[in-house]
Amino acid sequence: MTTTPAAPSTKRGPYAKSKQRRESIVTAAHEVFAARGYRGGSLQDVADKVGMSQTSLLHYFPSKSDLLLAVLNWRDTVTGGGHPRDPEESLVDAVVRQARFNETVPGVIELYAVLCAESITDNHPGLDFFTERYERLRRSYFRAFSALADEGRLRPGVDPGQAAASLIALWDGIQTQWLMAPGDVDMAGCLRAYLELVVLPE
Amino acid sequence: MTTTPAAPSTKRGPYAKSKQRRESIVTAAHEVFAARGYRGGSLQDVADKVGMSQTSLLHYFPSKSDLLLAVLNWRDTVTGGGHPRDPEESLVDAVVRQARFNETVPGVIELYAVLCAESITDNHPGLDFFTERYERLRRSYFRAFSALADEGRLRPGVDPGQAAASLIALWDGIQTQWLMAPGDVDMAGCLRAYLELVVLPE
């Protein structure tokens, strides 16, 4: 809180170190959960990866589910918060740009796919995160498609709510196929083709 | 092999009982894996559910991965082998009919979603099953869309291969959203809307 320059290293030091430590734990947990799932990965695996004891790790994240939520939130900062867009950019361009970016971070895509499906299993701590995330994404794309409908740019007969759910579904599903057969599946191409069916040219 | 009616109960008995036992193990494993995933569910959980020892269970399925593959193959017999169709039925009708059927077996859909995503994780025994399944499905829908294109019934500009991958992706993704929010998402409606964009009316 103070801005005095006295002993900056002891003032900023511990905080910066703690922040760095948290980040390295989250990165390690991301790798462990992407490789083995939340249930298959253990806190010990994460502790081993960052070279600390499980007791020290629990000082930063009191439980495995706290760590999971930190990883899920971190994922959104890396991929840009779940398909957001610059208001000047067209929906098609924004989606294609994000899809192309996602191709560069397969580990993050894999983590998301694995944890999302796993979250449907009994008492999984990620379920609320994913349920809310889908609701938010559906609302966001519903607004985007409704705005296009107002401009007369949605193909007649297309329902903005259904298109919103479908675009998100297509995106998720095509990512899974791409993870299994990257050479056979064109993620960005499929998303662009769908949007070009739904949205009329300007 | 013999058709002699002598002592039918001892001839059919052990085989029928063994077959019944295998089926009850597969059904129990399906429930365990759908609830906890393959990694999270244990052979002991499955043995407990059918009321046998783990040693007896291993007599029927020598390993957990053997059991997983039995569950995955059983799933296809329940849902009809992954979106097949009567040659007389239109593609749209067949897909919508299958999607409506899937709504009646949410446990099977959940199992599929969880195991499919989990199979992307390291050394998962289900990966080949799912990779081959997607290849087979893409080929099958590619043929269906190509046949429609030959009849002039594919919307101009639609690529049959891309439409095949997209239909499967949409289907997978919408099932996940439906599992999380069944009241908010119309699976069959989204699939019908997609197909009506891609396929021109007769």
Interface residues (C-beta under 8 A of the other chain):
Chain A: A34 A35 R36 G37 R39 G40 E110 A113 V114 C116 A117 E118 I120 T121 D122 L127 F130 T131 Y134 E135 R138 R155 G157 V158 D159 Q162 A163 A165 S166 I168 A169 L170 W171 D172 G173 I174 T176 Q177 L179 M180 A181 D184 V185 D186 G189 C190 A193 Y194 E196 L197 V198
Chain B: A34 A35 R36 G37 R39 G40 E110 A113 V114 C116 A117 E118 I120 T121 D122 L127 F130 T131 Y134 E135 R138 R155 G157 V158 D159 Q162 A163 A165 S166 I168 A169 L170 W171 D172 G173 I174 T176 Q177 L179 M180 A181 D184 V185 D186 G189 C190 A193 Y194 E196 L197 V198
